Amino acid sequence: MGGAGEVGKSGIMISDNKTNIIMDYGVKIQEEPVEYPIAPKEKIDFVIPSHAHLDHSGAVPVLFKRSNPKVLATDLTLELSYLLLNDSLKIAKKRKERLPFSKRELKDMMRNAEPVGYRSPRKLRGMRAELFDAGHIPGSSSILLTKEKRIFYTGDIKLKASRLLNGCSLPSKVDILITESTYGDTIQPEREKEEEKIKHHVKEALANNDIALIPTFAVGRAQELLLMLEEFADFIAMDGMAKQATEIIHYYKKYIKNAKELKKIMSKITWIRNTRQRDSIIKKGGIILTTAGMLGGGPIIYYLQKLHDNPKTKILFSGFLVEDTPGYNLLKSGIYSNEEMGGKKNNFKVQCEMHRFNFSAHADREELLDIIKKLSPEKVICVHGDKCKKFAKDITELLNINAFAPKCGEEIVL
């Protein structure tokens, strides 16, 4: 339905001719206009979003225009999905754009939502579903569907632990593996070394009473950065949706490793609520964690407008930048170009010192191959990646397992 040979608009339907289950139904937000998965012709009985990121959950309310499925996910995924989807509606309203769903469909989605814990199997008519911790963001899941065969969908997955999360948990041997392939051709740098690098730049900024401006994703990355920069907590200001997401994630603390530590840091940092506070932190210097991570919206725009001509300001990108997003283009060209919700256009040269670090919440090539070895499937289906075909070929050659990358809309008999 989506996410075949690309990152974005993930969607997979599993059907036994009696029950129709959709795993993930997201959007591709970096495209203009936003792209959606293929619309199902069948009546959908269950939808299981693996996690709250919009490329996996952003189109779930659309399903309620034609069906009335049960929505099964962890309680935290449901809460964060509502936060992000509701924000999408607010942004669309300000931009005078129409989304293919409304507040009504979002309410229907939440009304039909049923929280499911990890390792708590649920009967879905003729099938059985079980969620496993995916280690990607708080509350994220991999999904095991069982009937005659065991089908395991990784969703977005991370094998190695981070400061915020334990690594993923896995079932025993499966028959069919549907795996993400985001970094199927990449070995990521050591996380500890990346942490030392970002801390070095933060220390430099603080020593000179300058600004370390860190654009961040609201869910997962913002909270990990707080734990990573704990020693500087008194100098951290948090802005944008990262504030709400952090409060929600701490409330559902069973999903994170260091809840007490995070709570302690939350009590020390400054929570930005208005323009006056923004101007104050700019004047005195410090660390600013703010959305949006790819600079497409949120308070980050205000900070860039105020700080772009200051070469002493450090802009520290904490993760992946999708091609052609404002953040990607800024890092590549030194020019920030973006249109705000009110129609105001920004196009200015940024003289700040800029660095990018890799704190990916996705498994890299080595981790993905380890996961495949542990699960020992008969067949591997590669999705959610720009180089799915190459990764599938590598799996076949290296592990002697039948692997392939489907096309969008392709039907496969398992």
N, C-alpha and C positions, 0 to 999 in steps of 0.2 A: 504493500500500500504506500510505502515511502521509506526513505533511508537506505535505498539500494544504490550503492556506488556513490554515495554522498553522505555528508553529515548534515542532519536536519530532517524535519518532518518524518520522524520515525513512525512506523506503523506496520504491525504484523497481525494477520488474522489466521487463527487456527480453527478448523471446522471439521466435525465428524458427521456432517449432514443432519445432525440433530441439534447440536449446540454450536453457536458461533462466539468465539472469544477473540477480542482484540487486545494485544499486548502493545501498549504505547500508541498514542495518536497525537503527534506533535506538529509543530510548525517550523518553517525555515524562515527565521526572522531577519536574516541578513539580506534577503531578496526584496526587491521592490517591484510589484507588490508582494506581500508576504505569501509564501507558498504553503499549500495544505496537502495532506495525503489524499490518495484516491478515496472517493466516497464509497462506502460499502453498499451493494445492492440488497444484501440480505439483512434481515432483522438481527440486531446484535443483542446477545443475551448478557454477556459480561465484558467489561473493559478493565484491564489491569495496567495502570500506569506504573512504570518501574520506579520513577522518581519525579520530582516537581519541576525540573528544568523544562522550559517551554518547548524545546525541540522534541520533547517526549510527552508532554501533557497539554500543550497549548491548544490542541484542537478537540480535546475530549468533549467539551460542551456541545460542539457541533453535532455529535452523534445523537443528541437528545432532540434534534429536529425531526428525526424519523424513527428512532427507537427509544426504548426506556430501559437501558441496561443497568445492571448492578455494577457499581464501581468498587473494585477491591484494591486496597493499597494499605500501607502502614498509616497509622493515624497522623504521623508527622508529614508524610507525603501529601495527604489530603489537605492538611492545614496550610502547608507551603504552596500547594497548587492553587488553592483559593486565593492566597495573597497575591501570587503572580498573575493569575488570570483576571482577578478584579482590577489589578493595576493596568493590565492591557486594555480593559474596557475604559478606564479613566483616561488613559493616554489617547485612545481612539476618539473619545468624545472631545477632548481638547483640540485634537487635530482635525475635527469634523470629518472623521473617517468612519466607515461602517465595517464592523467585523461580521463574520458569518454566524455569530452567536450573540446573544444579548444577556442581560442580567437574569432573565427568566431561565435560559438554558443552564446558566451557571448555578442557579438555585436548584434546578432539577438534578444537576450532577451531584451536588452536596446532599440533597435529600435522599438520593439513591446510594450514597457512599456507605461502605461497610469497612471499618478498620480491621486489618488482618495483621497478626504478629508474625515474626519470623518463626519458621519451623512449626507452623500451626496449619496443617493441611485442611483444605476446604473442598467439599464435594461440589462440583459444578455440573449437576446432572450426570452425564456419563463419564465425565473426566474428573480429575483431582488436581487442585492447584496448591502449590506450596511456595512460600517466599523465603529467600535466603538473603542475608546481608550482602550487598554488592560492594560496600566499601568506597562508594563514589562520593556521595554527599550524605548528610544525616538523613536517615529514613529510606535511603535508596534500596532497591530490591533487584535481585535476579529471580526469575520465575521458572519453576519446574512444573510442567504439565504432564500428567500420567494417564494413559489409558492402556492400550496394548504396548505402547512404547513410551519411553521417558524422553521428553523434549525439554531441553534446558535453554532458556533465553537469558543471556548475560545482562541485558540492558547495558548501561554504562558501568564499567566494573574496574576495580583497583585491587590488585593482589597484595601489594605492600601497604603497611600501616603508615599513617601520617600522625601528626601531633593531635589531630582532632578525632580520627577514626581508626578502628582496627581494619586490617585488610579483609577482603571478602571471605565469606564462608561458602563451601561448595558441597553438593550432594555426592553420593557415591557414583559409580559409573552410569553414564547416560547413553541413550541410543543416538539421539540427534542433538547437536549443539548449534544454536544460532548465536553467533558471537559478534560483538562490536569489533571494528577493525581500525579505529581512529588512528592509532599509532602502530599499525601492523608492520610498518617499515622503519620505525624509529626506536633508538635506544635513548632513554631520557637521562639527563645528567643526575649525579648523586644529589639527593634532596638536601643533605647536610651541607654540602658545598654551596648550593644555591642560597640556603638560609644564611650562611656566613657572609655571602656577598651582599645580600639585601641589608643585613644588619650593619655592615661596614658603611654603606651609603647613608643609612639612617643616622648612625653615629656622627658622620661628617656633617650632615645637615643640622643636627641638634647642637653640635659643638660651635657652630657659627650662627645660632639662632635663626636658621633658615627653615624652609619648608620641605618636608618629604611628602609629596603628594602621591598617594597610592590608589589608583583606580582599582576597584574590586567587584567581583560578582557578589551579590547580596547573600546567596545561599551557599554555604560551605567554605568558600575561599575567605570571606571576611572573618569568619570565626577562627579559621586556621591561622590567619595573619595575626589575630589578637594573641593567640597562644604562642606563636613564633616570636612576637615582639613584646612578650610579657615584661621584660626588664625595662621597657620604655613606656609602660602603661600610663604613667602620670603625664606623659606628653602626647598621648593619642587622643584625637578627636574623631568621632564616627558620625557620618552623615548619610542621608538618603535611605533607601529601603533596607540597607544593611542593618539599621537599628532594629526595625521590626523583625527581620529574619533572625537576628541574634537572640532577641527576647523569646521568640517562638521556639527556636532550637534549644535554648537552655531549659525552657519549660518541659520539653520532651527529652530530658537529659539522659534517659536510658540508651539513647542512640549514639552518644558521644563518649569518648574515653575520659576526658578531663573536665567533668562538669563543675567540680568545686573550684578548680583553677580558673575556668572561664568566668564563673560567677565573681570571683575575686577581682579579676581584670575588669569586668563590667562595672564594678563599683568604683574603679579608679579613673576610668576614661571620661572624657567630656562628650556628652551627647548633644550634637548640634541640632537646634530646633528652629533657628531663624537666621536671617541675614546678618543681624548684629553680631551673633556668635561667630559666624563665618568670618566677618571682617576682623573680629578680635583675634582669632587663631592665625589669620594671615599676618596680622601686625606683630604678634609676639613670637611666631614661629612654632614649629612642632610637626607632628605626624598626622596627616589627614587621610583616613580611610573612607572612601566614598564611592557610590555607584554613579554611573554605570561603568562596568569593567572595560567595555570597548568604546567608551566615550560617546555613545549615541544619544544619551540623555541623562537626566538626573543632575544633582548638584555639581558634578564634576565640571559641567560647562561654566558655572559661575566662577569656580576656582581658576579655570584656564583663562577666562576673560580677565581676571584680576592679576594673574601671575605670569602670563605668557611671555612678557618682555623682561623677566627677571632671570638672568643666567645662573643665579645662585640657587634657584629652586630646582629640586630634583623630582622628576616624574618617574616613578618606579612601577612599571607594569608587572603585575604578579601572575600573569598567565597568558593563555593562547589568545591571539588576536585574529579573528576571521578576516580573510582578504576583503578589501574594499570597505571595511568598517572605518569610521573616523579615527579610531585608535591605530589601526593598521596603517592607514595612510599618513597619520601624523608621524609615527615612528620611521616610516620609509622616506617621507619628503620634508619633514619639519614644518608642515603646514597643517593647521587645524581647520577643517572645512566641514560644516554641518548646519542643518537647518533646525531651529528650535520649534517647539510645538506652536508657538504663537506666530510662526512664519518668519521670525527674525533669522537672518543668515549670518553665520560666523565664517570668516575666512581670513585667518591671520597667521603670521609666522610665529612659531614658538621657539624662544631662545633658551628655554630651560635645558638642563642636563637630563638626558633620558636614558633609561636602562630597562631591559626586559629580563625577567627571571622565569624559570620553569618550575611551577608547583602543580603540575598536572594531576587531576583527579581521575585520569584514565590510565589503564594498564598500557605499558609500552610493549614492544615486540616480544621481549624475553618473558614478560609476565603473561602475555596472551598465550604464548607457546607452552608455558608451564601449566596454565589452566587447562589447555587442551589435553596435555599429557595426563594430568590428574583425572580428568573426566573420561578419557579413553573412549570417545564416541565412534560410532561407525561412519557417521557423516557429519561434516561441518558446513554450515551456511554462513558466509561472511557478509555482514551488513555494516552500516554506520561507519563509512570510511571513504576517502577519496581514491584509495588504491585497493579496493576489495578484491579485484581479480588477481592482482599480483600477490596479495597475502594468501589467497586461496591456493594459488599455484605453489607458493612456498610451503604451505602446510602439507600439501600432497607430496612434495618432493622430500621434505625433511622428516615428516612423521608417518609417511605412507598411509595417510587417511584420505578418503574421498572428500574433497572440499571444493566448493564452488561459490560463485557470487551471482545471485539472481538479478534480473532486471526488475525495475519498478512495475508492479502489476502482474508479475509472473506467478503462476500457480504451480505448486510443487506437491506431488503425491509422496507422502512420507511412509 
